[in-house]
Amino acid sequence: MRAMVLDAPGRALVERELPVPVPGPSEVLIRVSACGVCRTDLHVLDGELTEPKLPLVPGHEIVGEVVRVGSAATRHESGERVGVPWLGGTDGTCRFCRKGRENLCEHPTFTGYTHDGGYAEYCTADERYTFPVPDGLDDDPHVAPLLCAGLIGYRTYRMAGDGIERLGIYGFGAAAHIVAQIARHEDVEIYAFTSPGDTDAQGFARSLGAVWAGGSDELPPDLLDAALIFAPVGALIPTALRAIDKGGVVVAGGIHMSDIPSFPYADLWEERVIRSVANLTRADGEQLLALAPTIPIRTEVEVFDLESANEALEHLRSGSLRGAAVLVPDTG
């Protein structure tokens, strides 16, 4: 099979012919139809996430068809459409798993990081950590971003709490354009913050219902109930604190962020909260995939051939994407 492979951090991906992987007893073999390109992939390639399997096939926003099941696998049948997320497996026994907080598992595995992912024609996945794709989601390239940008965005949004009327979103990319649709469905006002001067992204945000869009160096016209941060920029934490009202919440939705500069305690006082989001749970996936066709969520994607993965990653790095990049291998 064709695959794009990372040999070492800091290097471009290399196209290679690899054997089609054999599923383990509790795994399924998936023919990949689409794989989203996520900012976490950049963090892996750049060495900011420091313990990848090497050589590695990245990619963790996978949609495809089950073509073989392992000897002990019972969850899926051949021919079923499934999605594969970032969280690839947990031990099921640690104190976090026992409390229903599997996203904090002490011995997790991750798709496209500790286990080969979807920048390939085929991949394997633990059947417990795959999701059936609902019939109402019938375009695989448009489904793929839901498997990470959507899931992490959804969890980040839910971690902001109930009763939100005004929501700020810092970094208006793949996750933000999905979250905005969920929030507008729930009659929440969206305030979008982009890189200063990025009028294209600001226009994109307004097209998705944002009542205000401006640069991250600006304050919104009204204080916010919560702010979600998807840009990996630590300086946005104190910036967002100054934009939220008393009792407001700032939620950092990324797996990696630059250092957070110091800020005065007065910006945190009056019961403001800073929190982060780690990974996802299977419940998040089930809830989002059930919700998506009812809104319906429309992802905006730019499709690239598998062998153009490096180009797609550079588009993501430069901020030139509108929505999400998706790789589509042609497996015949």
VODO-740430 format. One record per atom (N, C-alpha, C): residue in one letter; x, y, z. Coordinates in pm, whole numbers, plus 50000, padded with zeros to 5 digits. Layout:
N
AXYZ;...
//
This chain:
332
M500854988150000;M500005000050000;M500885012450000;R500345023449951;R501035036249956;R500815042650093;A501855048950146;A501745055850274;A502735067450276;M502395077750352;M503305088950376;M503905086950514;V505235086650519;V505935082050639;V506845093050694;L506815094450827;L507755103250897;L508885094750952;D510105097750909;D511265090350959;D511865096651084;A511785109751094;A512315116751211;A511685130651216;P511475136051337;P510935149651348;P511795159651273;G511135169451215;G511835179751141;G512025176650995;R511645164550952;R511785160750812;R510425160550743;A510455162050612;A509225160550534;A508805145850531;L507535143650508;L507045130050491;L507555124350359;V507745111150358;V508245104250239;V507205094050195;E506915093850065;E505975083850013;E506665070450003;R506025059850056;R506615046550053;R505545036150021;E505995024749971;E505165012849958;E505405004250082;L504345001650157;L504424993550278;L503474981750266;P503694971050341;P502734960050343;P501414964750403;V500324959350352;V499024961950414;V499074956250556;P498774964250659;P498884959150796;P497874948050824;V498234939250916;V497374928050956;V496724931651089;P495404931251099;P494764935051225;P495054924951335;G495274930051456;G495404921551573;G494054915751611;P494024907251714;P492764900451751;P491594909951775;S491834921551838;S490734930751869;S490724942851777;E491404941651664;E491484952851570;E490684950151444;V490484960951366;V489894959951233;V490874966051133;L490864960951012;L491614966850901;L490654975750823;I491104987950797;I490254998050734;I490885002650604;R490095002650497;R490515009050373;R490185023950387;V491195032350389;V491015046550417;V490415053550295;S489315060650318;S488745068650210;S489055083450226;A489325087750349;A489685101650374;A490365102650509;C491345111750518;C492015114250645;C492275129150658;G491725135250760;G491935149450782;G493365152450825;V493775164650799;V495105169550836;V494925178950955;C495525175351067;C495265182251193;C496515189651239;R496315200251315;R497475207551369;R498315198751459;T497705188751524;T498485179451604;T499515172151518;D499175169351393;D500145163151302;D501385172051288;L501175185251281;L502315194451274;L503145193751401;H502475192851517;H503225191951643;H504075179251647;V503565168251587;V504335155851580;V505515157651485;L505255163051366;L506305164651267;L507395174251315;D507015184351391;D507975194351436;D508705190151563;G508355178751619;G509025174051739;G508515180251867;E507395187351861;E506835193451982;E506115183152068;L505635172452007;L505195160452079;L506335150452065;T506915146452175;T508285141352173;T508435126252172;E507355118552173;E507505104152182;E506725096652074;P506885100451947;P506165093351842;P506805079751814;K505995070451768;K506525058251707;K507265062351580;L508435057151558;L509185060251436;L509725047351374;P509685046151243;P508995055151150;P507485054851175;L506815065451134;L505405067351168;L504595071251045;V503415065451032;V502395070250939;V501455079151020;P501475092450999;P500605101251079;P499145100051036;G498305108051103;G496905109351062;G495945102951159;H494995110851211;H494065105651311;H492645111251293;E492325115651174;E490945119651142;E490505110751025;I490285098151054;I490185087850951;I488735083550930;V488355082650804;V487085076550767;V487385065950662;G486755054450675;G486995043850578;G486065032050598;E486375021450526;E485535009450524;E486284997750588;V485624991050679;V486204979050739;V486294968250631;V487494962650612;V487664952150510;V488104938850571;R488494939150698;R488844926750767;R488734929050917;V488324918850991;V488214920051136;V489134909851202;G489674913451319;G490534904351392;G489764892651449;S490504882851494;S489904870251539;S488984871851658;A489184882151740;A488344884351858;A487454896751844;A487454902851726;A486694915151706;A485234911951674;T484314918751742;T482884916151724;T482064928851700;R482684940451713;R481944953151709;R481544957051568;H482374953951468;H482124958151330;H482154946151236;E481544948151121;E481564938051015;E482234943950891;S482734935550804;S483304940150678;S482254947950601;G482684958850541;G481784967350464;G481224979050542;E481434979350673;E480894990150756;E481775002450747;R481155014350738;R481895027050741;R482165030750886;V483425034350913;V483795037951049;V484685050251048;G484755056751163;G485675067651185;G486655064051295;V487885068851282;V488935065951380;V489465079251434;P489465081251566;P489915093851625;P491335093051678;W491775103951742;W493105105051802;W493315094651912;L492365093352005;L492525083652113;L492345069652055;G493455062052054;G493425049051989;G493215037352082;G493365039352213;G493195028452308;G493535033052448;T492995026152546;T493295028752687;T493455015452759;D494015016052881;D494205003552954;D492914998653018;G491965007653041;G490665003753099;G490705000753247;T491885001153309;T492004997053449;T492585007653541;C493215018153486;C493835028253572;C492755036153645;R493165044353740;R492195051453824;R491335061153744;F491865066353633;F491065075353551;F490035067653469;C490445056653409;C489495048453334;C488375043453424;R488725039553545;R487705034353638;R486695045153676;K487095057753667;K486205068853698;K485455073953575;G485605067253462;G484945071653340;G485645083353273;R486945085353303;R487705096453246;R488825090853159;E488425082853061;E489405075752979;E490295085152900;N489865097352879;N490715107052809;N491985110352888;L491995107053016;L493165109453101;L493885096453137;C493605085853064;C494205072753091;C495725073853110;E496245065853203;E497675066153231;E498515058453129;H497895050053049;H498635042252949;H497855042152817;P497665053852757;P496885054452633;P497725051352511;T497055048752400;T497695048652269;T496965058852182;F497695064052083;F497155074752000;F497365071651853;T496295073451777;T496335071151633;T497245081451567;G498125076751480;G499025085751410;G500095091751499;Y500355085251614;Y501405089851705;Y502135077951768;T501415069851844;T502015057451895;T501585045451810;H500675047451717;H500145037051629;H499995043151490;D500395036151387;D500295041751251;D498865046151221;G498775057551151;G497475063551125;G497045062950980;G496335073450938;G495575073050815;G496165080050694;Y497425084450700;Y498065089750580;Y498525077850496;A497595069450460;A497915056850391;A496635051550328;E496785041250246;E495615035050184;E494875025850280;Y495585020550379;Y494975011750479;Y495545014950616;C494775012050721;C495275013050857;C494515003050943;T495065000051059;T494344991951158;T493965000751276;A492954996251350;A492515003651468;A491864994051565;D492024997051692;D491314989751798;D489814991851776;E489084980951763;E487664982251730;E486874989851836;R487354989751962;R486644996952069;R486715011952050;Y487735016651976;Y487935030951959;Y487715035151814;T486695029251755;T486215033451624;T484725036251637;F484225044751551;F482825048851557;F482105045551427;P480945039351432;P480135038151311;P479775052151259;V479865054151130;V479515067151072;V478045066851035;P477225076151089;P475785076151060;P475505077950911;D474395072350868;D473995073550727;D473805087950684;G473445096650778;G473235110750745;G474505118250713;L475645111950736;L476945117950702;L477525109750587;D477265114150464;D477505105450349;D478665109750260;D479455119650302;D480565124350220;D481825123250304;D482625112750281;D483735109650372;D484735121050389;P485155128250283;P486085139450308;P485515150050401;H484195151950397;H483585161850486;H483345156350626;V483355143150640;V483205136950772;V484535136950847;A485635135250775;A486945133350838;A487275144050943;P487075157050918;P487445166951020;P486665165551150;L485515158951146;L484765157051269;L485515148151368;L486435139651317;L487065129551402;L488125135251495;C488555147751474;C489455154151572;C489085168751589;A489165176551481;A488765190551493;A487375191551554;G486475182951506;G485125182851558;G485055177851701;L485705166551728;L485615160551861;L486295169051968;I487495173851941;I488175182352039;I487435195552053;G486965200951941;G486175213151948;G484915211252030;Y484235200152008;Y483005197152082;Y483295195852231;R484355188452267;R484685186952408;R485085200452470;T485845208252396;T486255221452444;T485045230152471;Y484095230052378;Y482865237752393;Y482075233152515;R481905220152531;R481145214952645;R481835217952778;M483185218452778;M483915221252901;M483755235852946;A483245244252857;A483005258152894;A481795259552984;G480955249152990;G479825249353081;G478515253253015;D477465253053094;D476105256053045;D475795270853061;G474725275052998;G474225288553015;G475025299252944;I475815295452843;I476625305252771;I475735312952672;E475865326052675;E475155334552578;E476115340852477;R477335344152524;R478335350352435;R479625342152444;L480045336752329;L481205327852323;L482275333752233;G483485334852285;G484615338952203;G485375326852153;I485845327352029;I486665316651971;I487925322851915;Y489075318851970;Y490375323851926;Y491025313351835;G491295317451711;G491835308251611;G490695302151533;F490395307951416;F489185303651345;F489555294451230;G489925282051268;G490275271951169;G489305260351171;A489855248151158;A489015236251142;A488095233951261;A488655234151382;A487815231851501;A486785242851517;A487225255251503;A486345266751526;A485155266851432;H485375263251305;H484255264351211;H483205253651236;I483595242851306;I482625232551347;I481905236951475;V482685241651573;V482105246151700;V481125257451677;A481455266551588;A480565277851562;A479185273051518;Q479155262651437;Q477855257451391;Q477055251151505;I477755244251595;I477055238451710;I476525249551800;A477365259451827;A476945270351916;A475795278351858;R475845281251729;R474745288651668;R473455280451671;H473585267251656;H472415258451667;H471765259751805;E472575263151904;E472075264652041;E471845279252077;D471795287951976;D471485302251993;D472505309652077;V473745305552068;V474845312552135;V475465322552038;E475745334652085;E476405344652001;E477895341451991;I478425342351870;I479825339151844;I480615351951820;Y481735353151890;Y482695364051870;Y484005357451826;A484425360151703;A485575353151643;A486815361951647;F487935355851691;F489215362851698;F490205355651606;T490805363151515;T491745357651419;T493095364551434;S494075360451357;S495315368051352;S494985382251310;P495625392251370;P495335406151333;P495465408351182;G494445414451125;G494465417550983;G493995406450891;D493625394750947;D493195383550862;D491715385250828;T491455393850732;T490075397050697;T489365385250631;D490115376550563;D489485364750503;D488885355650611;A489675352750716;A489175344350824;A488025351150897;Q488115364250912;Q487035371450979;Q485745370850896;G485875371950765;G484705370550679;G484135356550685;F485015346450690;F484575332550704;F483765330850832;A484255336650941;A483545335651069;A482165342151060;R482105353750998;R480795360350985;R479845352050900;S480395345350798;S479535337050711;S478925325350788;L479565321750899;L479045310950983;L478235316051101;G477925329051099;G477005334351198;G477625342251311;A478935344851306;A479565352951411;A478965366951410;V478615372051528;V478055385451539;V479145395951538;W480385391651563;W481535400751562;W482765392651525;A483665398451448;A484925392051415;A486015402651408;G487145399651471;G488245409151472;G489555402351502;G490595410251521;G491895404851551;G492015400551697;S492955391451722;S493165386651860;S493755397451948;D494185408651889;D494705419951967;D493605429852004;E492355426451971;E491225435252001;E490385429352113;L489655438052182;L488665433652279;L487295433652211;P486435424052244;P485105423852183;P484235435252237;P483155438452168;P482295449452214;P481545446152342;D481415433252375;D480735428952497;D481615418752568;L481565418552701;L482285408252774;L481665394552746;L482505384352743;L482095370952703;L481825362252826;D480975352252807;D480755342352912;D481845331652911;A482415329052795;A483475319052782;A484275322052657;A485505317052658;A486385318252540;A487075304952517;L487085300652393;L487765288352353;L489005292152273;I490125285752302;I491365289052233;I491835276852156;F491865278152023;F492335267451936;F493685270651873;A494105283051873;A495435286551825;A496455282551932;P497605276851894;P498575271851992;P499475282852047;V498865293652091;V499595305752130;V499295308752276;G500265306452364;G500035308252506;G499655322352545;A500115332252470;A499795346152503;A498315349152492;L497565340452425;L496115342752414;L495375339852543;I495995332552636;I495315329652763;I495045342552840;P496055350652872;P495735363252941;P494915372852857;T495085372452725;T494255380752638;T492785377052653;A492495364052651;A491115359552664;A490555362252803;L491385361352905;L490915364553041;L490375378753049;R491025387752978;R490575401752982;R489285403852903;A488905393952822;A487705395252739;A486485388752802;I486665380952910;I485535373952969;I485015381153092;D483755378953119;D483065385153232;D483375377553360;K482925382953472;K483065376153600;K482475362053592;G483185352353651;G482715338653648;G482905331753514;G483565338353419;G483755332653287;G484855322153283;V484885314753172;V485805303453158;V486605305153029;V487915302853039;V488785302152923;V489225287552909;V488955281452793;V489275267452772;V490285266452658;A491445260252688;A492465257952586;A492235244252525;G491985243952394;G491585231652329;G492695224252257;G493945229052265;G495015222652191;G495825213052275;I496525204052208;I497375194452277;I498745200352307;H499105211152239;H500385217852260;H500165232852246;M500855240452328;M500735255052324;M502075261152367;S502405272452312;S503595279552357;S503385284352501;D504455288452564;D504375292152706;D503405303652729;I502765303252845;I501815313652883;I502555324452960;P502505336852915;P503195347452989;P502485350653120;S503205357053210;S502595360853337;S501525371553315;F500605372253409;F499545382253402;F499115385553544;P498515397253565;P498125401153701;P496965392653753;Y497005390153883;Y495945382153945;Y494565388453924;A494535401553912;A493245408353894;A492515403453769;D493275398853668;D492615393853546;D491935380453569;L492375372953670;L491785359953702;L490735360853811;W490825371153891;W489925372654007;W488455372853964;E487565372654059;E486115372354039;E485685359253972;E486355348554017;E485975334753982;E486065331653833;R486975338353765;R487295334153630;R488095321153637;V488005313053532;V488595299653532;V489395297653405;I490565291153418;I491335286453303;I491385271253311;R491075264653201;R491165250053201;R491615245153064;S492115232953060;S492555227052935;S491705214852903;V491825210452779;V491135198352734;V492185188352690;A492025175952735;A492955165352696;A492205154452621;N492545152552496;N492075141052419;N490555141152406;L489935129852419;L488495128552402;L488065115552468;T486765113852481;T486215100952525;T485355095252412;R485085082352423;R484205076252323;R482815082452328;A482385086552447;A481075093152459;A481045106052378;D482155113652378;D482215125752296;D481955122352149;G482625111752101;G482465107851962;G481055103751928;E480465095752014;E479095091151989;E478125102851987;Q478305112152081;Q477395123652088;Q477535132651967;L478775135751928;L478975144951816;L478475138851685;L478785126151659;L478375120151533;L476855118551525;A476205117351640;A474735117151641;A474175131151617;L474845141251672;L474375155051659;L474615160851520;A475745157451459;A476175163951335;A475125163951225;P474455152551195;P473475153051086;P472185160151122;T471935162651251;T470695169351289;T470805184451276;I472025190051280;I472155204751273;I471845210251135;P472345205251022;P473485196251007;P474795204351003;I475875198151050;I477185204451042;I477725203050900;R478175214150843;R478775214250710;R480255217950724;T481115208350708;T482535211550715;T482995216950580;E483885226550586;E484485231950464;E485875225750452;V486145219150340;V487395211750326;V488095215350195;E489415213750198;E490235214350078;E490875200650063;V490585193949952;V491015180049932;V492375179649863;F493245170849914;F494585168649858;F494755153749832;D495505150249728;D495905136449708;D496825132149822;L496875119049846;L497715113749952;L499165118449938;E499695117849816;E501095121449795;E501365136449813;S500295144349828;S500435158749851;S500325162249999;A500565152550086;A500425154950230;A501305166350279;N502555167050230;N503445177850275;N502905191550235;E502325192250116;E501735204850071;E500555208650161;A499715198850194;A498575201450282;A499025206450418;L500075200350471;L500605204350602;L501145218650597;E501765222450488;E502295236050477;E501165246150464;H500095242450396;H498925251250391;H498365253450531;L498325242750611;L497845243850749;L498795252850830;R500085250650815;R501065258350891;R500955273350860;S500735276550734;S500715290650692;S499405297650726;G498395289850765;G497095295950795;G496285299350672;S496645293550557;S495965297150432;S494735288650405;L494445278850492;L493285270350470;L492005277250516;R490945274650446;R489625278950487;R488885266250530;G488845263850659;G488275251250707;G489375241250733;A489295229450670;A490215218350699;A490785212550571;A492015207450580;A492615199850471;A492325185050492;V492065177950384;V491755163450390;V492515156250280;L493175145350318;L493865136750220;L492925125850174;V492915123350045;V492055112949988;V492905103449904;P493205091749960;P493925081649880;P492975075049784;D493435072549663;D492625065449564;D493005050749570;T492175042849639;T492455028649655;T491725020149552;G491125026549456;G490405019049354;G489095013949406;
//
